[in-house]
Amino acid sequence: MTNPTPRPQTMAEKILSRRGTQVVYAGDLAVVEVDQVMVVDSIAQSFIQRMQQDLNATPKYPERVSIVIDHVAPASTVSVAQAQKEAREYAAQTGVRLFDVGRGICHQVLMEEGLARPGWIVLGSDSHSTTYGAVAAFGSGMGATDIALAAASGKTWLKVPESVRVTFSGDLRPGVTAKDVALEMIRRLGADGATYQSIEMHAGDRFTRGERMTLANLCVEAGAKAGLVVPGGEILTAYGYDIPEWVYPDEGAAYVQSIEIDLSALNPRMSAPSEVDNVFDVAQLREELRDQPVDQVFIGTCTNGRIEDLHAAADVLRGRRVAPGTRLLVIPASSQVMEDAMADGTLLTLQRAGAVLGTPGCGPCMGRHQGVLAPGEVCVSTSNRNFIGRMGDKDARIYLASPAVAAATAVMGRVALPEDVLAQGEVA
């Protein structure tokens, strides 16, 4: 029953109320319209099986369903190739969108294509679907069965999550990035500190869309159901979004927890093995790991594979070379990012520094191809997870960092800050 005198609402409560049939609050059950369903290649076979065999259905709104081949792109084995072939055939038969090999990572692609918009509900068969909260869309990851039900019916049901309020104050100092902010947020909340909650981030006009994607992307690493950034800055002006007034949270809305992060007090951060919330100052780890060579550096993923991330890496690598014994792999998040990096010379800078460039997509992030790690190897990555076995062998160690720190590490061959490299001057 609709509440005749609604209490103040959080962003999550407002979006789920508007896309459903009644005013809802944390703890209520909501049945809501779904604006976009996203299916990645690694789960496409299961999704198709659920649709065809279990539900005997086709997508109710084909224009609201997108299949993205990005997790293992190009295919690495015959079985993967077969699964991707079936996904292509299914898309052709049903009329759903297909973004094939090389178009890029699902979250980046949907954002570029305008398939995630303020006030929308976007469900994805990938846990980092929280990324869509960068533009105030309720993005959430679900399994094959729930995704299939949403595609077949155009709706989903869920319990309205409680909300955690995160407020950013101050301004970032030079060399500190949105990745550092996100890692600090996860450190403060803990790996399970926002389980089945919505993290609502109050950033004012700070941060670009890409930076907001980084913030929202990492919310799931605290267990969040969604990560929502209150619209501001270029979100209001640069992309032509129609931002409804009702998206904004109400004054006096109820939060289960509130934290404030002073951006001016942050230093570059790094997440050490093997939990994302195991966060330290890079300067501290640099001293502790001064005798530890880094075997691979990976710059890319849905967390930090955008053009601004490649620019940050190129600024450090320009005129320099990757250290002997260290491999640098760079994979743009999408074909658009790759084209932009081609046009402005960024890819040439990276190539001349010794980077190996890969097909736009997820790359080695989930440890299935394009740079998996051998036993005992150490990797510094701009990705979002450093769990045991995440990028290859269970005895490999993964450190998470910003693109600038990753690039500096590639040049030095050990954990480093950009200032360490810049102090050396150009050497190539």
N, C-alpha and C positions, 0 to 999 in steps of 0.2 A: 504494500500500500504506500502511495506517495505521502511523504511527510509534508504536511501543510506549512510548517514553519521550520525549514531545514536549518540544521546547525552548520557552522562554518566547516568547509570541506578542504581537504588536501587536493593536490593535483590528481592523484590516483582516484580518489573518491569522485571527483568531478567528471573525469573522463569516463569512468565506468558507469556513472549515473546517466550521462548524456548518450552513451552508446547502448544503454539498456532501456528498460521500461519504467524504472522507478529510481528515486533518490536512494543511494546506498552509502553506507559507512563501513569502516573497517570491521571485519568479522561477518558482514552480510554475504549471502550468496547472490551472485549477479549473473544473469544471462544477457550477453551483449552481442551486438553486430560486430563482425570482424571485417576490417577494411582491406587487409592484405594478409595472405598466407604465403610464407616462403619455405621452399623445400630445397635442401642441399643434396648434392649427388650422393653423399655417403649414406643418406637415409632414404633416397628416392625409391629404391626397390621395395622397402618396407611400406612406404607411403602408398605406392601403387597397389601393393598386395592388399592393404587394408581397404582401399577404395574399391577395388574390383572384386575381391573374394569375400571380405568380411561385410562390407556395406552394400555391395552391388550398386554403386553410385558413381556418378560423375560430378565434377565440381559444379555447385549451384551457380556460382558466378565465376566463370573461367577468367575473366579480366581481373579478378582479385587474387589469382594464384600465380606464383612465379617459381619456376625451377631454375636453380643456379648450379652450374657445374664448376665448382671452385676448390673443393677440398683435396681432390687428387686430379689435378688438371695440368697437363694432359694425363691420360690414363697410364698407370704404372704396370698393370698386369692385365691378363686376358679377362679375368673375372670382373675387374673394375671397368674395363672397356665394355663388357657386356651390360653391366648395370647402367652405364652412361648411355649406351645405345637404346636401352629400354626407356630411359627417361626422355630421350629425344622423340622416340616413337609415341610415347604417351602424350607429350606436349602437342605433337602434330595432330593426334586423334581428338584431343579434347579442347584445343584452342587456348590452353594456358600459355603464359609467357615462358620462353626458354632463353636463358642467358648461357651461352655455350662456352667452351674452353677459351680462355684468353680474355673474356669480358671482365673478369675480376671477382673479388670477394663479395659474397652475397650482401653484406651490410653496406659496403661502399656503393655497390651497384644500385641497390634499391634507393639509397639516398640520392645518388646522381640522377636516377630515373624519375624522381618525384613520387615514389611509391611508399614513402613514409612522410606523413605530414602532421602538423599540430592537431591534437585532439583525436587522432586516429588510433585504432587498435591494430597492431601488427604482430602476428604470431609467426615464429620461425622455428624450424627444426634444428636450431643451433643455439646453444646456451647463451651466446653473446648477442642474442637478439635484443637485449637491453639497450644496445647501441642506439636504437631509434628514439630513445628518450632525449637524445641531443636536440631534437626539434619538437619536444613536448608530445611525442607519440608514446602511447603505452605499448612498449615493445617487450615481448617475453618469449622465452624459449620453451618449447613443449616437445614431447615425443611423437613418434609416428602416428599412434592411434588418435591422440588429441588433435594433431594437425589434420589428419584425414577427416575427422568429424567436423572440424571447422570448415574445411573445403567443401564437404558434402552438404552442410546445412547453412553455411554462411554465418554461423554463430558459434560461440563457445560459452562455457560457464566456468566460473572461478569464485573463490572466496576473495572478497575485497581485502587487500593487504593493509596492515598498519603501515605508517610512514615514519621514516627517520628524516629529520631535517638536518641538512649540512649547509652551513652558511660560510661563505668565503669573504674574508676581509683583507684589506691591504692590497698591495700589488707585487707581482713576481719580480724578483731581482734578475739581472742578466744571467743567462745560463740555466735558469730554472724553468721547467716546462709543465704543461698540463699532465704529462706522464708522471712527473714527480708529485704533483698534487694528488693524482689518483692513487698512487702508491701510498702516500701519506694517509689518505682517507681510508684505505683498506687496512693500514697498520692500526689506525685509531679504532676502527670498527671491529676488526678481527675477521678471520675467515668465515665464521658463522654468526657474526654480530648483527646481520640484517636478514637472517633466514626468513624467506617468504614475506619480506617487507618491501616497500617501495622507498628507495633512497631519493629524496627530493632535494635537489641542489640549488641553492640560491646564490647565483654568481653575478647578479647585476648585469652590466654590459660587458663584463670580462669574457674573454675566450671566443675564438672563431668557431665556426660550425665543426671543423675538424677536431679542434681541441675539446669541444663538448662531446663529440663522439668518443674520444678517448676516455673522458670521465664516465660517461654512461656505460661504455663497454665494460669497464672494470667493476661495475657495481655487482655483477653476478659473482665476483670473487669474494664478496662478503655474504653470499647466499641470497642476494636480493631477487625478488620476483620481477622488479622493474627498476629502472634508474631514470629519473625525470629531471631535466634541467629547466628551470623557470626561464621562459623566453626573454632574450635581451640581446643587445649588441647587434651584430650583423644578421642574426636570425630574424630580426625585425625589418631589415632593409635590403639584404643582398640577394635573396632567393625567391622573392615573390610569394612567400607563404601568406595564406589567409589565416591569421591567428585569431581565433575567437576569444573574446574577452573572458568567457567562462573557463578557459584553460587555466588561468592563473589561480593559485591557491588563495583561500580566504584568510584574512586576518583573524587570528584566534582559532585556526584549525588545530586539531589534536594530533600531537606527535608522540610516538612511543619513546623517542630519544632525540635529543638535539645536540649537535656539536658545532664548534666554530673552528675554522682553520685560518690562521693568519698567514697569508701568502708571503708576506714580506719576511717571515721568519724561516722560510723553507730553504734548504740546500738541495742539490741534486740527490735523488734517492735511487736505491737499487734493492731489488728483492732477491734474497739469497735462497739457495736450495733448502728445502724442497716444498715450501709453502709461499703463496703469494703475499701473505701478511708478515712474512719474515723480512722486514724492511729496515735498511740501514742507510746512513749517509754514505755516498760513494767514496768520500774522502777516507772514511773509516775502513771500508773494505779495500780500498787501494793500498793502505798500509798493511792490512792483515794478509793480503794476497799478493804482495810485491814479488814473491818468488814463484807465483803460480801462472804459468803460461796459459793463454786463452787460445783454444784450437779453432773455434769458429765464432764468427759474429754474424748475426742475422738481423737485417733491417727490413721490416715489412709487417704484414698481418693486418687484421681489421682494427688493431689498436693503434698502430703507427706506420702505416704504409701509404699515407697520403702525400701530396706534393709538398706540403710544408715540412713534412718529416724528411723527405728526400733532400729538400733544400738545406735543412739543418745538418744532415750528414755531409752533404757536399761542401758546406762552408768549412767543416773541419778537415775534410779530405783533400780539398783543392791544393794542388801543388805538392802533394805528399803521396806516399805509397803504403800499402798494407804491409805490416811487419812480416818478415820471413817466418814461416811456420804457422801463420794465422790465415784462415780462409774467411773472406768476406762475401756473404751472399745477400744480394739486394733484390727484393721482389715487390714491384709496385702493387698497390691494392686494386687497381683497375686499369683497363686499357686507356681510359681518359687520363688517369694519373701518368701512365707511361707516355702518352702522347705529349702531355704538357711538359714532362721532364725531357723529352726529346727536343721539343721546340725551344726550350730555354737553355739547353746545353748541360743540364744537370746529369743526364745519363752519361755524357761524354766525360764529365769530371769524375764520376764514379768508376767508369770503365778504366780510365787512365790511372786511377789510384790502385787498380787491381781487383775491383769488385767483380764478382760473377753475377750476371743479371739473369733473372728467371721470368717465366711466364706469369702474368698477373693472376693471382690466386693466393691460396693459403700457404703454399710452399711446405716447408718442413714443420710448421707449427704443431701439427698433431702427429708427427713422426711417421708418416707413411711414404714420403718420397722427397726428392729434391733437397738433400742435405741432412739426412738422419745422422745421429751421433753414435760413435763407436764407444765401447766400454772405456770408462775413465776419462773421456773427453770433457772439456769445459767449453760452454757456449754462453756468450752474452747476447741476449735477444731482446728485441723491442716488442715481443708478443705479450700475452696476458697470463700465461701459465708456466710454472716451472716444476710441476709435479714429477715424481720419480717415473721414468720411462716415457715422459711426455713427447720427447723429440727423438727417441731412439732407445738405446740400451738403458737398462735400469741403473747402471752405474755411472752414467753420464751426469754432469751437473749443469744446471741452467740458472743463469742470473738474468733478471729482467731490468731493463734500463731504458732511458730515453734514446732517441736516434743520435743525438749529439754525443752522449756518453758512449754509446755503442761504436760510433765512428772513431772516437778518440781511442777506445780500446783496441780497435782494429789496427790503428797506426802504431800504437805502443806495444801491442802483443800481450798486454796485461791490462787489468782493470785500470782505467785512466779517466781523467776529466778533460774536457776540451782545453782548459787552460794549460794543462801539461803539454799538449801538442802545440798549441799556438805559441808557447814560449820558445819552441825549437825553431820557428820560422819555416819557410818553404824549403823542402829538401829534394823534391823531384823535378 
